[in-house]
Amino acid sequence: MDLVWRVRTAGGRLVGEPAGRVDETTWEAFSAHLTAAVREASAAGAPLILDLSQLDYMSSRGLRALTIARREAGAQTSITLAAPNARMREIFAISRYDKLFAIVDDVDSDA
């Protein structure tokens, strides 16, 4: 399955909307889109929300892309992970990414 990526603004926030899977064949596209979104959010002085509700799966390569994005964002841009499915919540908990990122139930939740 291909990765689809959309970006929109909502309430002063930039919302990245990946859909599909982040795996060995799609992680590079995910990383490139995510880095571009971090740069766009940083330039606008806006937080970045990743709406993960349409993402079925994320491999360790996807986690690495999140790490790189967090580093790129620095202190000036927050990244919130919204609406991950149960499998991804478990992956985030096991890998302790739930300590690196705010994880919320939906895009409209406050981090």
C-alpha positions as CSV (number, residue, x, y, z in Angstrom):
1,M,0.0,0.0,0.0
2,D,1.3,3.4,-0.9
3,L,1.6,6.2,1.6
4,V,-0.6,9.2,1.1
5,W,0.2,12.5,2.8
6,R,-1.9,15.7,3.1
7,V,-1.3,18.8,5.0
8,R,-3.9,21.3,6.2
9,T,-4.2,24.1,8.7
10,A,-6.7,24.1,11.5
11,G,-7.0,26.6,14.3
12,G,-3.5,28.0,13.9
13,R,-1.9,24.5,13.8
14,L,-0.4,22.6,10.9
15,V,-1.9,19.2,10.6
16,G,-0.1,16.4,8.7
17,E,-2.3,13.6,7.6
18,P,-0.4,10.4,6.6
19,A,-2.6,7.5,5.4
20,G,-1.6,3.9,4.7
21,R,1.5,2.3,6.1
22,V,4.9,3.4,7.1
23,D,7.1,0.5,6.3
24,E,10.3,-0.5,4.5
25,T,8.9,0.8,1.1
26,T,7.3,4.0,2.3
27,W,9.4,5.3,5.2
28,E,11.6,7.6,3.1
29,A,8.5,9.4,1.7
30,F,7.1,9.6,5.2
31,S,10.3,11.1,6.5
32,A,10.6,13.6,3.6
33,H,6.9,14.8,4.1
34,L,7.4,15.0,7.9
35,T,10.6,17.0,7.6
36,A,8.9,19.4,5.2
37,A,5.9,19.8,7.6
38,V,8.2,20.5,10.5
39,R,9.9,23.2,8.5
40,E,6.6,24.7,7.4
41,A,5.3,24.7,11.0
42,S,8.5,26.2,12.3
43,A,8.4,29.0,9.6
44,A,4.8,29.7,10.6
45,G,5.5,29.6,14.3
46,A,2.7,26.9,14.5
47,P,2.6,23.6,16.3
48,L,2.5,20.4,14.2
49,I,-0.2,17.8,14.8
50,L,0.2,14.4,13.1
51,D,-3.2,12.9,12.5
52,L,-2.4,9.2,12.6
53,S,-6.0,8.1,12.4
54,Q,-5.6,6.8,8.8
55,L,-2.2,5.2,9.4
56,D,-2.4,1.4,9.7
57,Y,1.1,0.6,10.8
58,M,4.5,2.2,11.5
59,S,7.8,0.3,11.4
60,S,11.0,1.2,13.3
61,R,11.9,3.2,10.2
62,G,8.9,5.4,10.8
63,L,9.9,5.8,14.5
64,R,13.4,6.9,13.3
65,A,11.7,9.5,11.0
66,L,9.8,10.8,14.1
67,T,13.1,11.0,16.0
68,I,14.7,13.0,13.2
69,A,11.6,15.3,13.0
70,R,11.7,15.9,16.8
71,R,15.4,16.9,16.5
72,E,14.6,19.2,13.5
73,A,11.7,20.8,15.3
74,G,13.9,21.6,18.4
75,A,12.3,23.6,21.1
76,Q,10.5,26.1,18.9
77,T,8.0,23.7,17.3
78,S,5.9,21.1,19.2
79,I,4.9,17.8,17.5
80,T,1.8,16.1,18.8
81,L,0.7,12.6,17.7
82,A,-3.1,12.4,17.4
83,A,-5.4,9.4,17.1
84,P,-3.0,6.5,16.7
85,N,-4.6,3.0,16.5
86,A,-4.1,0.5,19.4
87,R,-1.2,-1.2,17.7
88,M,0.7,2.1,17.2
89,R,-0.1,3.2,20.8
90,E,1.5,-0.1,22.0
91,I,4.6,0.5,19.8
92,F,4.9,4.1,21.1
93,A,4.6,2.9,24.7
94,I,7.1,0.0,24.3
95,S,9.6,2.3,22.5
96,R,8.9,5.1,25.1
97,Y,7.9,7.5,22.3
98,D,5.0,8.4,24.5
99,K,7.6,10.1,26.7
100,L,9.0,12.1,23.7
101,F,5.7,13.2,22.1
102,A,2.4,14.2,23.4
103,I,-0.2,11.6,22.2
104,V,-3.8,12.6,22.1
105,D,-7.1,10.9,21.1
106,D,-8.0,13.2,18.3
107,V,-6.7,16.2,16.3
108,D,-8.9,18.6,18.3
109,S,-7.6,17.6,21.7
110,D,-5.2,19.9,23.5
111,A,-1.8,18.4,24.0
